[in-house]
Amino acid sequence: AMQRSDHLLCSVLQTKVRTAQENVAKRYKELRTLVDTNEKHAFGLIEAQHQATMQQMRQLIDEGEEFRPSATSVLEITEQMLQKDSKAKLMVRYCASSSFK
């Protein structure tokens, strides 16, 4: 009778161990699926952010190209004004120095 109860106990324990192993394997599979899904989602978000950044940079370049002619003309006008101003100052100095001689 004692051996039979030991054998029954052993059988019950084996069943419990097997069930626990199956549950662990099942949970691991669920977790792995969840990690893979989250990883794909994260990479998707990173890729979307990268694409958005690249699009913004292309847009900035296009806007820069659009404003380049006016920016260039502003620089040219500014340079001309500085040159004229320098010439005007030189003329004033020349006139001032020659008129007081």
Contacts in CASP RR format, 6 or more apart in sequence:
PFRMAT RR
TARGET T0000
AUTHOR 0000-0000-0000
METHOD contacts of the structure
MODEL  1
AMQRSDHLLCSVLQTKVRTAQENVAKRYKELRTLVDTNEKHAFGLIEAQH
QATMQQMRQLIDEGEEFRPSATSVLEITEQMLQKDSKAKLMVRYCASSSF
K
64 71 0 8 1.000
END
